[in-house]
Every structure is written in C-alpha cells, then in structure tokens.
Amino acid sequence: MSPGGGGPGPTRRLGPARSAPLRLCYSTPEGELRVAPPGWGALGRSGDRLTTAGAWVPLPPGSTVARLPGRAAVGRRDVRGGGDGDPGRIEALPRTQGVAVAAILPVGHLRLLLPAHGPSDAGGPALPLFGYTALADRAGELVVAAMRTDRFEWWRPERFSRRDLPAAVAAAEAALPGNPVIAQLRTCALTHNCYTAQNTFHRRYEAALPTSAACNADCLGCLSLQTDSGATTPQPRIARAPGADQLLAVAAYHLEASPRGMVSFGQGCEGEPLLRTEELLPVVRAIRARFPDATVHLNSNGSRPDDCVRLADAGLNSARISVFSFTPGLFAAYYRPRGYTIDDVCQSARRLHDRGVQVAINLLTFPGVTDAPGEVARTLTALGAVEADQVQLRTLNVDPLWLLGRLPRLEPGIGLGRMVTQLRQELPRLRLGNFTRPVAATAVPAAVTP
C-alpha cells in the first residue's frame, strides 16, 4: 500500500456477491490491509455527506491501495452485526486498531465517492495529490465506488515493458544532447512514472513538450506547484522554459518515428503554455509544415482566447481545456486565477471549435461538488454553448477534506453516475472519456467502447 508502506492483507477475492453488505477496510499500524469485524459497514463521502449510494465495482487491475496516515477509518456501526453501538451509528475505528485506506484508480475510471475518514491528527500536512476513492470489502472481494469511462489501446501501460525504457532515454539523450526538455522528461519517465513522458522516449502515440515554467493561476490541486497545502508536489515544475528550437527538436525526434502521432504542449510538470505563445507560434508552424498529418495539441487553462486563436491559425489542431467549475465563484476559489475568468475559458473553447480545432473539456470531478444540481445545470449549458467534441471526466487529485475546507458549501450532489447519464442524454453528440485521440483517424488503433 502507499502512501505509508505495507501490502495487501488477508482480504480474499471470492467472486462477486452484489447483494452482500459493504464492510469497512482499514490499515493496521504495520501497513497491512484488514477488514473490520462484522457490524462495521463501509461508507464513502460525497461532499459533506457520508453515504454508499452509487455503483461499487471490483477493484480494477492497476489500482493502488493507499493508507491514509493519521486519518481514522469511519464506518457505520450496526449492533445487529455484532457491535455494541447504536444501530446504524457512524463511528470512527479506534486509532490503535488502524487508519483509513483508499483506492487510487488507473486512468479510464471515474471515482464516484471519496473515502470516509476523519481529519488529520494534530493538523498535519495535506495528503499527497492522488485521486482517493472509497474502498470496501464485499463478500471477500475488494470493491470501489467507481465506473469505467474509457478504454484506449494506446493508453495501457501494463502492455509495455519498462525494461527497455532506460535504453530509449539514452537514445534520446544521445540524439538531443543538452536539451532541457529531454532532461525534464527523463525525470518524469524514470522517477515519476509518467506514461506520456515514457511514450516520448519510445516515440509512440503522444509526446510531451513541457513548455512553461510559469503560470497565471494558483490551483488548489496543482500537480507541479503547491503553495500552501504542505502536500508533496508529485510532478515538480520544469525549472527553466526551453527555447523554440529545443521544443521543435524534441517534436521532430518523436514525429520522425510516428508522423501521424501527437505532440502536446502543457503537461503536469509545467505551468501554463499560453504564457509562451510567441515562442510556440514558430514551433507550431514548423511542425505543421514538416508533419502535415501530426496532431499538434495544447493542454491549457484556456485563459487567453486571442492566443488560442493565433495558435490555431498557425496549425494547432487539438486542445484540451481544464475546468473545475463553470460557476464563477467556485471557479475562482479553486483556480485563484490572475487576470482571467471562466468567461475567457469558455470563449477560448468556442473560438477554437469555430476554427475546426478538436476541443476537449477536461472536467476535474469531485463528488459532492461536480454533481451538485446547480453545477450540473451550468456544466450542461456551458458544454452545449462551446460545442466541445469531448468531455474528459478526470478524478481531481487532492486531499478531500483539505479541499472541502476551501470551497463554498453546496447542496447535496445527485451522484456522478447520474450526472454522466444526464450528459449522455442531453448532449448526445458529445463524446465522454478520458483520453485525447489523435486527429488523424489512422494514427492509432480505434477506441474500445467501455
């Protein structure tokens, strides 16, 4: 288990029994996974509510079970199950017995509930930035509150061996000596296990082109720079912005082996690429002229609509714009933006769409916030207005209680599963998923419907 060490305990997989009760799981002080005695029912969290509503599915392959140090495991104590508390009373497992656990899901799955746990002991630092998901035992099988949202043949890290990665990194370093993009991606690929960085070295699918050391927002869940949470930054930001020639060299290295592949500006290990539009314009033009079938992609906060248009006119043909909320106050509380608003973000998406760019909205989801009725209504309206091609349903990686303490309170959520159903019903042309596809139809194998 991580963070905190240890491995799975004696929980057994005995096959599905969907009508069986959900039982509380916890970690012993030694890091072993355990199931609480009969009478301790599992719970998940949706905003301020503790609940089990929604789908619970077997723990997906590639998941990690994490212990949450200093956080008490919280469950529903039922005297009929052999406990000695009031029937149905919510209680915390004694700290001497163990702490809370959660699942961290592979990309392609949507978290439906947060783990139920108590606050940090003695006001300790926030949890590391992972997508903590409610975990339980059901008839001897580990299950999670989640749903599958996407499958993509080229995004299956388990199919590719890491044994040949060091050689691929060495080959890129020999071909592009002293290139700061390669130096940054080396750490991302070998230390942080970034699959996009690894693909850059293997010269397949999507190449990462970290572009900017600065940003015009201070997001609560920023993966590359945490200013006030105390949480460890999982993908430290590139220290110095590379030059246009250095970016182009890496792009050409990748696309020479995969001319219909993808190169993307804007990664977890950097700031906002739109702050470097002047440097990106000649890079985009050169890539488009040399590799006409390539997907030139931008991952962005969408803060500068005019710059988005200039990049599109230069040859950008794909963009993914991240949004936590379309509500101005909630948007500002999460992003803490400098010099832009949610209206600018929506304008960027719409203007890119109008120029024929493939547009995806990267919707950062959080149970009890994203699915609040008002939030769902505003999301549906905004997605219809910008005419996005795809919505990528991403689990927001952040300490749940730390984030909730910094956001305004909202009405109870309807459930993320129900929200997904509404998206499909009311915006049928909109593709839902997790992965950006190359624009060229023959660039990679076709998607598999989840």
Stockholm file with secondary structure:
# STOCKHOLM 1.0

chainA/1-450         MSPGGGGPGPTRRLGPARSAPLRLCYSTPEGELRVAPPGWGALGRSGDRLTTAGAWVPLPPGSTVARLPGRAAVGRRDVRGGGDGDPGRIEALPRTQGVAVAAILPVGHLRLLLPAHGPSDAGGPALPLFGYTALADRAGELVVAAMRTDRFEWWRPERFSRRDLPAAVAAAEAALPGNPVIAQLRTCALTHNCYTAQNTFHRRYEAALPTSAACNADCLGCLSLQTDSGATTPQPRIARAPGADQLLAVAAYHLEASPRGMVSFGQGCEGEPLLRTEELLPVVRAIRARFPDATVHLNSNGSRPDDCVRLADAGLNSARISVFSFTPGLFAAYYRPRGYTIDDVCQSARRLHDRGVQVAINLLTFPGVTDAPGEVARTLTALGAVEADQVQLRTLNVDPLWLLGRLPRLEPGIGLGRMVTQLRQELPRLRLGNFTRPVAATAVPAAVTP
#=GR chainA/1-450 SS CTTTCCCCCSCCCCCCCTTSCEECEEECTTSCEEECCTTEECCEEETTEEECCSCEEECCTTCEEEECTTCCBEEEECGGGTCSSCTTEEEECCTTTCBCEEEECCTTEEECSEECBCCCGGGCCCCCSCCEECEEEETTEEEEEEEECCBCTTCCGGGSCSTTHHHHHHHHHHHSTTCHHHHHHHHHHHTSCCHHHHHHHHTCSEEEECCCSCCSCCCTTCSSCCSSSCCCCSSCCCSSCCCHHHHHHHHHHHHHHCTTSEEEECCTTSCCGGGGHHHHHHHHHHHHHHCTTCEEEEEECCCCHHHHHHHHHHTCCEEEEEESCSSHHHHHHHHCCSSCCHHHHHHHHHHHHHTTCEEEEEEEECTTTTTSHHHHHHHHHHHHHHTCSEEEEEECCSCHHHHHTTSCCCCCCCCHHHHHHHHHHHCTTSEEESCCCCSSTTSSCCCBCC
#=GC SS_cons         CTTTCCCCCSCCCCCCCTTSCEECEEECTTSCEEECCTTEECCEEETTEEECCSCEEECCTTCEEEECTTCCBEEEECGGGTCSSCTTEEEECCTTTCBCEEEECCTTEEECSEECBCCCGGGCCCCCSCCEECEEEETTEEEEEEEECCBCTTCCGGGSCSTTHHHHHHHHHHHSTTCHHHHHHHHHHHTSCCHHHHHHHHTCSEEEECCCSCCSCCCTTCSSCCSSSCCCCSSCCCSSCCCHHHHHHHHHHHHHHCTTSEEEECCTTSCCGGGGHHHHHHHHHHHHHHCTTCEEEEEECCCCHHHHHHHHHHTCCEEEEEESCSSHHHHHHHHCCSSCCHHHHHHHHHHHHHTTCEEEEEEEECTTTTTSHHHHHHHHHHHHHHTCSEEEEEECCSCHHHHHTTSCCCCCCCCHHHHHHHHHHHCTTSEEESCCCCSSTTSSCCCBCC
//
